[in-house]
């Protein structure tokens, strides 16, 4: 599942987070062409074509999945971080 980062809605972000599997590590990544997606390739691995990435969401910490998607404050914080990234892109997003 991926969306265009420049037209991303908060509901699309919620769907993206809900699609994650918390039994393994996950990472939000943004490609150079503007696609935002949830990856199970994390850290600094396989970064060709990646314009930006969030810190790794470690397995078992409820950063992804239905529970995370239902957390309005968490989703809003992620969404705000993505909006900030669009204004000031950087390769690694670890504070938001």
Biopython code that builds the backbone (N, CA, C, O; Angstrom):
import numpy as np
from Bio.PDB.StructureBuilder import StructureBuilder

atoms = [
    (1, "UNK", "N", (0.853, -1.160, 0.000)),
    (1, "UNK", "CA", (0.000, 0.000, 0.000)),
    (1, "UNK", "C", (0.906, 1.232, 0.000)),
    (1, "UNK", "O", (1.844, 1.326, 0.792)),
    (2, "UNK", "N", (0.616, 2.162, -0.887)),
    (2, "UNK", "CA", (1.349, 3.427, -0.888)),
    (2, "UNK", "C", (0.419, 4.547, -1.337)),
    (2, "UNK", "O", (-0.588, 4.319, -2.007)),
    (3, "UNK", "N", (0.782, 5.748, -0.952)),
    (3, "UNK", "CA", (0.023, 6.943, -1.306)),
    (3, "UNK", "C", (1.005, 8.013, -1.777)),
    (3, "UNK", "O", (2.213, 7.904, -1.563)),
    (4, "UNK", "N", (0.475, 9.031, -2.410)),
    (4, "UNK", "CA", (1.299, 10.166, -2.794)),
    (4, "UNK", "C", (1.453, 11.063, -1.575)),
    (4, "UNK", "O", (0.461, 11.517, -1.006)),
    (5, "UNK", "N", (2.680, 11.316, -1.176)),
    (5, "UNK", "CA", (2.938, 12.106, 0.031)),
    (5, "UNK", "C", (2.389, 13.528, -0.094)),
    (5, "UNK", "O", (2.022, 14.140, 0.909)),
    (6, "UNK", "N", (2.332, 14.052, -1.310)),
    (6, "UNK", "CA", (1.905, 15.444, -1.503)),
    (6, "UNK", "C", (0.396, 15.623, -1.448)),
    (6, "UNK", "O", (-0.095, 16.744, -1.308)),
    (7, "UNK", "N", (-0.342, 14.523, -1.557)),
    (7, "UNK", "CA", (-1.804, 14.591, -1.462)),
    (7, "UNK", "C", (-2.335, 13.724, -0.320)),
    (7, "UNK", "O", (-3.542, 13.514, -0.203)),
    (8, "UNK", "N", (-1.439, 13.228, 0.510)),
    (8, "UNK", "CA", (-1.803, 12.334, 1.609)),
    (8, "UNK", "C", (-2.826, 12.979, 2.538)),
    (8, "UNK", "O", (-2.675, 14.129, 2.949)),
    (9, "UNK", "N", (-3.863, 12.220, 2.859)),
    (9, "UNK", "CA", (-4.851, 12.666, 3.845)),
    (9, "UNK", "C", (-4.575, 11.945, 5.163)),
    (9, "UNK", "O", (-3.873, 10.934, 5.199)),
    (10, "UNK", "N", (-5.128, 12.472, 6.220)),
    (10, "UNK", "CA", (-4.941, 11.831, 7.516)),
    (10, "UNK", "C", (-5.595, 10.444, 7.541)),
    (10, "UNK", "O", (-5.111, 9.545, 8.228)),
    (11, "UNK", "N", (-6.676, 10.271, 6.806)),
    (11, "UNK", "CA", (-7.327, 8.959, 6.743)),
    (11, "UNK", "C", (-6.467, 7.958, 5.983)),
    (11, "UNK", "O", (-6.422, 6.783, 6.349)),
    (12, "UNK", "N", (-5.788, 8.400, 4.940)),
    (12, "UNK", "CA", (-4.876, 7.511, 4.226)),
    (12, "UNK", "C", (-3.710, 7.106, 5.127)),
    (12, "UNK", "O", (-3.282, 5.952, 5.117)),
    (13, "UNK", "N", (-3.206, 8.054, 5.898)),
    (13, "UNK", "CA", (-2.137, 7.724, 6.837)),
    (13, "UNK", "C", (-2.636, 6.712, 7.863)),
    (13, "UNK", "O", (-1.925, 5.766, 8.202)),
    (14, "UNK", "N", (-3.848, 6.906, 8.353)),
    (14, "UNK", "CA", (-4.437, 5.966, 9.316)),
    (14, "UNK", "C", (-4.513, 4.560, 8.692)),
    (14, "UNK", "O", (-4.192, 3.571, 9.351)),
    (15, "UNK", "N", (-4.937, 4.475, 7.429)),
    (15, "UNK", "CA", (-5.002, 3.188, 6.734)),
    (15, "UNK", "C", (-3.617, 2.565, 6.584)),
    (15, "UNK", "O", (-3.446, 1.357, 6.748)),
    (16, "UNK", "N", (-2.638, 3.400, 6.273)),
    (16, "UNK", "CA", (-1.265, 2.927, 6.121)),
    (16, "UNK", "C", (-0.755, 2.329, 7.435)),
    (16, "UNK", "O", (-0.186, 1.238, 7.444)),
    (17, "UNK", "N", (-0.958, 3.040, 8.533)),
    (17, "UNK", "CA", (-0.523, 2.556, 9.841)),
    (17, "UNK", "C", (-1.299, 1.293, 10.237)),
    (17, "UNK", "O", (-0.724, 0.361, 10.800)),
    (18, "UNK", "N", (-2.585, 1.265, 9.947)),
    (18, "UNK", "CA", (-3.404, 0.087, 10.266)),
    (18, "UNK", "C", (-2.941, -1.151, 9.500)),
    (18, "UNK", "O", (-3.101, -2.271, 9.985)),
    (19, "UNK", "N", (-2.375, -0.964, 8.324)),
    (19, "UNK", "CA", (-1.945, -2.098, 7.501)),
    (19, "UNK", "C", (-0.659, -2.743, 8.014)),
    (19, "UNK", "O", (-0.274, -3.814, 7.545)),
    (20, "UNK", "N", (0.002, -2.102, 8.967)),
    (20, "UNK", "CA", (1.268, -2.618, 9.466)),
    (20, "UNK", "C", (1.114, -3.826, 10.376)),
    (20, "UNK", "O", (0.091, -4.010, 11.035)),
    (21, "UNK", "N", (2.154, -4.637, 10.392)),
    (21, "UNK", "CA", (2.202, -5.837, 11.219)),
    (21, "UNK", "C", (3.206, -5.590, 12.344)),
    (21, "UNK", "O", (4.409, -5.507, 12.096)),
    (22, "UNK", "N", (2.719, -5.474, 13.568)),
    (22, "UNK", "CA", (3.555, -5.142, 14.716)),
    (22, "UNK", "C", (4.445, -6.301, 15.180)),
    (22, "UNK", "O", (5.212, -6.147, 16.130)),
    (23, "UNK", "N", (4.349, -7.446, 14.523)),
    (23, "UNK", "CA", (5.196, -8.573, 14.907)),
    (23, "UNK", "C", (6.603, -8.463, 14.313)),
    (23, "UNK", "O", (7.485, -9.255, 14.642)),
    (24, "UNK", "N", (6.805, -7.475, 13.436)),
    (24, "UNK", "CA", (8.151, -7.220, 12.915)),
    (24, "UNK", "C", (8.375, -5.719, 12.821)),
    (24, "UNK", "O", (7.424, -4.939, 12.883)),
    (25, "UNK", "N", (9.623, -5.318, 12.673)),
    (25, "UNK", "CA", (9.955, -3.896, 12.559)),
    (25, "UNK", "C", (9.341, -3.305, 11.296)),
    (25, "UNK", "O", (9.184, -3.994, 10.289)),
    (26, "UNK", "N", (8.993, -2.020, 11.360)),
    (26, "UNK", "CA", (8.404, -1.291, 10.241)),
    (26, "UNK", "C", (9.056, 0.076, 10.148)),
    (26, "UNK", "O", (9.646, 0.564, 11.112)),
    (27, "UNK", "N", (8.944, 0.691, 8.972)),
    (27, "UNK", "CA", (9.465, 2.041, 8.790)),
    (27, "UNK", "C", (8.645, 2.741, 7.717)),
    (27, "UNK", "O", (8.389, 2.173, 6.655)),
    (28, "UNK", "N", (8.236, 3.970, 7.994)),
    (28, "UNK", "CA", (7.604, 4.794, 6.971)),
    (28, "UNK", "C", (8.721, 5.318, 6.077)),
    (28, "UNK", "O", (9.705, 5.880, 6.558)),
    (29, "UNK", "N", (8.557, 5.128, 4.778)),
    (29, "UNK", "CA", (9.528, 5.613, 3.798)),
    (29, "UNK", "C", (8.827, 6.443, 2.735)),
    (29, "UNK", "O", (7.659, 6.221, 2.415)),
    (30, "UNK", "N", (9.570, 7.403, 2.198)),
    (30, "UNK", "CA", (9.069, 8.281, 1.143)),
    (30, "UNK", "C", (10.054, 8.207, -0.011)),
    (30, "UNK", "O", (11.247, 8.455, 0.168)),
    (31, "UNK", "N", (9.561, 7.869, -1.186)),
    (31, "UNK", "CA", (10.439, 7.735, -2.344)),
    (31, "UNK", "C", (10.710, 9.086, -2.991)),
    (31, "UNK", "O", (10.036, 10.077, -2.713)),
    (32, "UNK", "N", (11.699, 9.097, -3.846)),
    (32, "UNK", "CA", (12.029, 10.332, -4.568)),
    (32, "UNK", "C", (10.904, 10.744, -5.506)),
    (32, "UNK", "O", (10.824, 11.912, -5.888)),
    (33, "UNK", "N", (10.040, 9.820, -5.884)),
    (33, "UNK", "CA", (8.900, 10.161, -6.735)),
    (33, "UNK", "C", (7.660, 10.547, -5.935)),
    (33, "UNK", "O", (6.617, 10.848, -6.516)),
    (34, "UNK", "N", (7.768, 10.539, -4.575)),
    (34, "UNK", "CA", (6.674, 11.022, -3.746)),
    (34, "UNK", "C", (5.745, 9.971, -3.179)),
    (34, "UNK", "O", (4.719, 10.317, -2.593)),
    (35, "UNK", "N", (6.071, 8.703, -3.334)),
    (35, "UNK", "CA", (5.245, 7.660, -2.735)),
    (35, "UNK", "C", (5.635, 7.481, -1.277)),
    (35, "UNK", "O", (6.818, 7.430, -0.941)),
    (36, "UNK", "N", (4.633, 7.386, -0.416)),
    (36, "UNK", "CA", (4.867, 7.111, 1.000)),
    (36, "UNK", "C", (4.284, 5.736, 1.289)),
    (36, "UNK", "O", (3.165, 5.419, 0.886)),
    (37, "UNK", "N", (5.071, 4.923, 1.999)),
    (37, "UNK", "CA", (4.641, 3.552, 2.260)),
    (37, "UNK", "C", (5.259, 3.051, 3.555)),
    (37, "UNK", "O", (6.191, 3.650, 4.091)),
    (38, "UNK", "N", (4.726, 1.952, 4.040)),
    (38, "UNK", "CA", (5.229, 1.297, 5.237)),
    (38, "UNK", "C", (6.079, 0.118, 4.781)),
    (38, "UNK", "O", (5.603, -0.756, 4.055)),
    (39, "UNK", "N", (7.337, 0.098, 5.210)),
    (39, "UNK", "CA", (8.294, -0.904, 4.751)),
    (39, "UNK", "C", (8.700, -1.824, 5.888)),
    (39, "UNK", "O", (8.809, -1.392, 7.036)),
    (40, "UNK", "N", (8.925, -3.108, 5.566)),
    (40, "UNK", "CA", (9.507, -4.000, 6.555)),
    (40, "UNK", "C", (11.020, -4.091, 6.361)),
    (40, "UNK", "O", (11.702, -4.800, 7.101)),
    (41, "UNK", "N", (11.540, -3.375, 5.371)),
    (41, "UNK", "CA", (12.974, -3.136, 5.249)),
    (41, "UNK", "C", (13.215, -1.858, 6.027)),
    (41, "UNK", "O", (12.622, -0.825, 5.719)),
    (42, "UNK", "N", (14.076, -1.913, 7.031)),
    (42, "UNK", "CA", (14.202, -0.785, 7.957)),
    (42, "UNK", "C", (15.656, -0.344, 8.098)),
    (42, "UNK", "O", (16.565, -0.918, 7.499)),
    (43, "UNK", "N", (15.837, 0.672, 8.895)),
    (43, "UNK", "CA", (17.178, 1.191, 9.136)),
    (43, "UNK", "C", (17.725, 1.860, 7.891)),
    (43, "UNK", "O", (16.989, 2.495, 7.135)),
    (44, "UNK", "N", (19.009, 1.713, 7.689)),
    (44, "UNK", "CA", (19.675, 2.343, 6.548)),
    (44, "UNK", "C", (19.870, 1.351, 5.403)),
    (44, "UNK", "O", (20.755, 1.541, 4.570)),
    (45, "UNK", "N", (19.061, 0.300, 5.351)),
    (45, "UNK", "CA", (19.155, -0.694, 4.291)),
    (45, "UNK", "C", (18.302, -0.309, 3.086)),
    (45, "UNK", "O", (17.204, 0.229, 3.231)),
    (46, "UNK", "N", (18.823, -0.594, 1.904)),
    (46, "UNK", "CA", (18.079, -0.449, 0.643)),
    (46, "UNK", "C", (17.487, 0.953, 0.470)),
    (46, "UNK", "O", (16.272, 1.100, 0.338)),
    (47, "UNK", "N", (18.320, 1.953, 0.471)),
    (47, "UNK", "CA", (17.837, 3.331, 0.410)),
    (47, "UNK", "C", (17.851, 3.935, -0.992)),
    (47, "UNK", "O", (17.576, 5.125, -1.141)),
    (48, "UNK", "N", (18.160, 3.155, -2.016)),
    (48, "UNK", "CA", (18.090, 3.684, -3.378)),
    (48, "UNK", "C", (16.664, 4.130, -3.673)),
    (48, "UNK", "O", (15.718, 3.364, -3.486)),
    (49, "UNK", "N", (16.511, 5.349, -4.126)),
    (49, "UNK", "CA", (15.195, 5.884, -4.454)),
    (49, "UNK", "C", (14.400, 6.381, -3.263)),
    (49, "UNK", "O", (13.248, 6.788, -3.419)),
    (50, "UNK", "N", (14.991, 6.357, -2.070)),
    (50, "UNK", "CA", (14.302, 6.817, -0.866)),
    (50, "UNK", "C", (14.754, 8.243, -0.544)),
    (50, "UNK", "O", (15.942, 8.501, -0.352)),
    (51, "UNK", "N", (13.798, 9.152, -0.489)),
    (51, "UNK", "CA", (14.101, 10.561, -0.191)),
    (51, "UNK", "C", (14.072, 10.832, 1.304)),
    (51, "UNK", "O", (14.777, 11.717, 1.790)),
    (52, "UNK", "N", (13.258, 10.075, 2.038)),
    (52, "UNK", "CA", (13.137, 10.271, 3.477)),
    (52, "UNK", "C", (12.586, 9.027, 4.140)),
    (52, "UNK", "O", (11.866, 8.236, 3.531)),
    (53, "UNK", "N", (12.944, 8.876, 5.409)),
    (53, "UNK", "CA", (12.453, 7.722, 6.172)),
    (53, "UNK", "C", (12.337, 8.102, 7.635)),
    (53, "UNK", "O", (13.128, 8.897, 8.143)),
    (54, "UNK", "N", (11.358, 7.536, 8.307)),
    (54, "UNK", "CA", (11.183, 7.727, 9.742)),
    (54, "UNK", "C", (12.096, 6.767, 10.479)),
    (54, "UNK", "O", (12.621, 5.813, 9.904)),
    (55, "UNK", "N", (12.276, 7.039, 11.769)),
    (55, "UNK", "CA", (12.992, 6.083, 12.594)),
    (55, "UNK", "C", (12.234, 4.759, 12.550)),
    (55, "UNK", "O", (11.031, 4.735, 12.292)),
    (56, "UNK", "N", (12.933, 3.673, 12.800)),
    (56, "UNK", "CA", (12.326, 2.353, 12.768)),
    (56, "UNK", "C", (11.301, 2.201, 13.890)),
    (56, "UNK", "O", (11.556, 2.565, 15.038)),
    (57, "UNK", "N", (10.147, 1.660, 13.538)),
    (57, "UNK", "CA", (9.117, 1.317, 14.506)),
    (57, "UNK", "C", (9.389, -0.124, 14.940)),
    (57, "UNK", "O", (9.035, -1.067, 14.232)),
    (58, "UNK", "N", (10.011, -0.288, 16.091)),
    (58, "UNK", "CA", (10.388, -1.619, 16.558)),
    (58, "UNK", "C", (9.167, -2.494, 16.813)),
    (58, "UNK", "O", (8.132, -2.026, 17.287)),
    (59, "UNK", "N", (9.311, -3.760, 16.489)),
    (59, "UNK", "CA", (8.242, -4.743, 16.686)),
    (59, "UNK", "C", (7.794, -4.778, 18.140)),
    (59, "UNK", "O", (8.597, -4.613, 19.059)),
    (60, "UNK", "N", (6.503, -4.995, 18.330)),
    (60, "UNK", "CA", (5.959, -5.180, 19.659)),
    (60, "UNK", "C", (5.707, -3.918, 20.455)),
    (60, "UNK", "O", (5.352, -3.993, 21.631)),
    (61, "UNK", "N", (5.884, -2.752, 19.837)),
    (61, "UNK", "CA", (5.683, -1.491, 20.551)),
    (61, "UNK", "C", (4.411, -0.754, 20.133)),
    (61, "UNK", "O", (4.198, 0.389, 20.537)),
    (62, "UNK", "N", (3.578, -1.392, 19.338)),
    (62, "UNK", "CA", (2.273, -0.846, 18.927)),
    (62, "UNK", "C", (2.371, 0.450, 18.119)),
    (62, "UNK", "O", (1.504, 1.316, 18.227)),
    (63, "UNK", "N", (3.434, 0.584, 17.304)),
    (63, "UNK", "CA", (3.552, 1.746, 16.424)),
    (63, "UNK", "C", (2.754, 1.576, 15.141)),
    (63, "UNK", "O", (2.480, 2.550, 14.440)),
    (64, "UNK", "N", (2.381, 0.335, 14.834)),
    (64, "UNK", "CA", (1.570, 0.043, 13.652)),
    (64, "UNK", "C", (0.469, -0.923, 14.039)),
    (64, "UNK", "O", (0.509, -1.530, 15.110)),
    (65, "UNK", "N", (-0.510, -1.063, 13.169)),
    (65, "UNK", "CA", (-1.630, -1.950, 13.426)),
    (65, "UNK", "C", (-2.887, -1.166, 13.779)),
    (65, "UNK", "O", (-2.881, 0.064, 13.817)),
    (66, "UNK", "N", (-3.950, -1.895, 14.034)),
    (66, "UNK", "CA", (-5.253, -1.277, 14.292)),
    (66, "UNK", "C", (-5.238, -0.368, 15.512)),
    (66, "UNK", "O", (-5.825, 0.713, 15.483)),
    (67, "UNK", "N", (-4.579, -0.788, 16.574)),
    (67, "UNK", "CA", (-4.528, 0.028, 17.789)),
    (67, "UNK", "C", (-3.822, 1.351, 17.562)),
    (67, "UNK", "O", (-4.287, 2.398, 18.012)),
    (68, "UNK", "N", (-2.695, 1.300, 16.860)),
    (68, "UNK", "CA", (-1.956, 2.526, 16.556)),
    (68, "UNK", "C", (-2.785, 3.447, 15.666)),
    (68, "UNK", "O", (-2.793, 4.663, 15.858)),
    (69, "UNK", "N", (-3.478, 2.867, 14.699)),
    (69, "UNK", "CA", (-4.299, 3.662, 13.784)),
    (69, "UNK", "C", (-5.469, 4.325, 14.506)),
    (69, "UNK", "O", (-5.957, 5.364, 14.062)),
    (70, "UNK", "N", (-5.919, 3.746, 15.597)),
    (70, "UNK", "CA", (-7.035, 4.307, 16.356)),
    (70, "UNK", "C", (-6.606, 5.412, 17.317)),
    (70, "UNK", "O", (-7.454, 6.099, 17.887)),
    (71, "UNK", "N", (-5.304, 5.590, 17.499)),
    (71, "UNK", "CA", (-4.773, 6.604, 18.411)),
    (71, "UNK", "C", (-4.695, 7.944, 17.679)),
    (71, "UNK", "O", (-3.741, 8.210, 16.948)),
    (72, "UNK", "N", (-5.706, 8.776, 17.885)),
    (72, "UNK", "CA", (-5.834, 10.035, 17.145)),
    (72, "UNK", "C", (-4.614, 10.941, 17.329)),
    (72, "UNK", "O", (-4.115, 11.514, 16.360)),
    (73, "UNK", "N", (-4.140, 11.070, 18.556)),
    (73, "UNK", "CA", (-2.988, 11.941, 18.822)),
    (73, "UNK", "C", (-1.751, 11.448, 18.084)),
    (73, "UNK", "O", (-1.033, 12.242, 17.476)),
    (74, "UNK", "N", (-1.501, 10.163, 18.131)),
    (74, "UNK", "CA", (-0.353, 9.559, 17.448)),
    (74, "UNK", "C", (-0.424, 9.808, 15.941)),
    (74, "UNK", "O", (0.565, 10.215, 15.332)),
    (75, "UNK", "N", (-1.578, 9.567, 15.347)),
    (75, "UNK", "CA", (-1.755, 9.767, 13.903)),
    (75, "UNK", "C", (-1.563, 11.235, 13.547)),
    (75, "UNK", "O", (-0.922, 11.551, 12.545)),
    (76, "UNK", "N", (-2.107, 12.127, 14.353)),
    (76, "UNK", "CA", (-1.931, 13.563, 14.092)),
    (76, "UNK", "C", (-0.459, 13.970, 14.167)),
    (76, "UNK", "O", (-0.001, 14.782, 13.363)),
    (77, "UNK", "N", (0.284, 13.411, 15.127)),
    (77, "UNK", "CA", (1.712, 13.719, 15.244)),
    (77, "UNK", "C", (2.480, 13.233, 14.019)),
    (77, "UNK", "O", (3.328, 13.952, 13.492)),
    (78, "UNK", "N", (2.188, 12.021, 13.567)),
    (78, "UNK", "CA", (2.826, 11.508, 12.361)),
    (78, "UNK", "C", (2.476, 12.368, 11.154)),
    (78, "UNK", "O", (3.343, 12.721, 10.355)),
    (79, "UNK", "N", (1.204, 12.696, 11.033)),
    (79, "UNK", "CA", (0.744, 13.500, 9.909)),
    (79, "UNK", "C", (1.436, 14.862, 9.905)),
    (79, "UNK", "O", (1.878, 15.330, 8.855)),
    (80, "UNK", "N", (1.531, 15.493, 11.063)),
    (80, "UNK", "CA", (2.218, 16.784, 11.165)),
    (80, "UNK", "C", (3.688, 16.654, 10.773)),
    (80, "UNK", "O", (4.229, 17.538, 10.109)),
    (81, "UNK", "N", (4.333, 15.570, 11.173)),
    (81, "UNK", "CA", (5.729, 15.354, 10.816)),
    (81, "UNK", "C", (5.890, 15.216, 9.305)),
    (81, "UNK", "O", (6.864, 15.706, 8.732)),
    (82, "UNK", "N", (4.944, 14.555, 8.671)),
    (82, "UNK", "CA", (4.980, 14.407, 7.214)),
    (82, "UNK", "C", (4.767, 15.754, 6.536)),
    (82, "UNK", "O", (5.430, 16.063, 5.546)),
    (83, "UNK", "N", (3.849, 16.556, 7.063)),
    (83, "UNK", "CA", (3.623, 17.890, 6.498)),
    (83, "UNK", "C", (4.888, 18.739, 6.632)),
    (83, "UNK", "O", (5.251, 19.474, 5.714)),
    (84, "UNK", "N", (5.548, 18.632, 7.772)),
    (84, "UNK", "CA", (6.792, 19.367, 7.977)),
    (84, "UNK", "C", (7.872, 18.877, 7.009)),
    (84, "UNK", "O", (8.632, 19.680, 6.467)),
    (85, "UNK", "N", (7.939, 17.573, 6.795)),
    (85, "UNK", "CA", (8.906, 17.014, 5.861)),
    (85, "UNK", "C", (8.694, 17.589, 4.461)),
    (85, "UNK", "O", (9.661, 17.882, 3.757)),
    (86, "UNK", "N", (7.446, 17.750, 4.058)),
    (86, "UNK", "CA", (7.170, 18.293, 2.727)),
    (86, "UNK", "C", (7.699, 19.719, 2.592)),
    (86, "UNK", "O", (8.129, 20.123, 1.512)),
    (87, "UNK", "N", (7.668, 20.475, 3.677)),
    (87, "UNK", "CA", (8.165, 21.853, 3.663)),
    (87, "UNK", "C", (9.683, 21.904, 3.758)),
    (87, "UNK", "O", (10.311, 22.804, 3.200)),
    (88, "UNK", "N", (10.269, 20.956, 4.452)),
    (88, "UNK", "CA", (11.713, 20.940, 4.700)),
    (88, "UNK", "C", (12.217, 19.497, 4.677)),
    (88, "UNK", "O", (12.497, 18.919, 5.727)),
    (89, "UNK", "N", (12.334, 18.912, 3.469)),
    (89, "UNK", "CA", (12.711, 17.499, 3.374)),
    (89, "UNK", "C", (14.064, 17.201, 4.005)),
    (89, "UNK", "O", (15.012, 17.978, 3.895)),
    (90, "UNK", "N", (14.121, 16.068, 4.657)),
    (90, "UNK", "CA", (15.380, 15.554, 5.174)),
    (90, "UNK", "C", (15.345, 14.037, 5.034)),
    (90, "UNK", "O", (14.273, 13.442, 4.924)),
    (91, "UNK", "N", (16.502, 13.425, 5.038)),
    (91, "UNK", "CA", (16.559, 11.993, 4.755)),
    (91, "UNK", "C", (16.104, 11.128, 5.931)),
    (91, "UNK", "O", (15.659, 9.997, 5.734)),
    (92, "UNK", "N", (16.213, 11.658, 7.161)),
    (92, "UNK", "CA", (15.867, 10.865, 8.335)),
    (92, "UNK", "C", (15.003, 11.680, 9.280)),
    (92, "UNK", "O", (15.356, 12.801, 9.648)),
    (93, "UNK", "N", (13.869, 11.112, 9.671)),
    (93, "UNK", "CA", (12.913, 11.804, 10.534)),
    (93, "UNK", "C", (12.857, 11.023, 11.848)),
    (93, "UNK", "O", (12.300, 9.927, 11.909)),
    (94, "UNK", "N", (13.444, 11.608, 12.900)),
    (94, "UNK", "CA", (13.444, 10.909, 14.178)),
    (94, "UNK", "C", (12.795, 11.694, 15.296)),
    (94, "UNK", "O", (12.587, 11.158, 16.385)),
    (95, "UNK", "N", (12.475, 12.942, 15.056)),
    (95, "UNK", "CA", (11.743, 13.735, 16.048)),
    (95, "UNK", "C", (10.550, 14.377, 15.370)),
    (95, "UNK", "O", (10.656, 14.906, 14.264)),
    (96, "UNK", "N", (9.433, 14.327, 16.034)),
    (96, "UNK", "CA", (8.216, 14.940, 15.487)),
    (96, "UNK", "C", (7.223, 15.208, 16.569)),
    (96, "UNK", "O", (6.138, 15.721, 16.298)),
]
sb = StructureBuilder()
sb.init_structure("model")
sb.init_model(0)
sb.init_chain("A")
sb.init_seg("    ")
for serial, (resi, resn, name, xyz) in enumerate(atoms, 1):
    if name == "N":
        sb.init_residue(resn, " ", resi, " ")
    sb.init_atom(name, np.array(xyz, "f"), 0.0, 1.0, " ", f" {name:<3s}", serial, name[0])
structure = sb.get_structure()
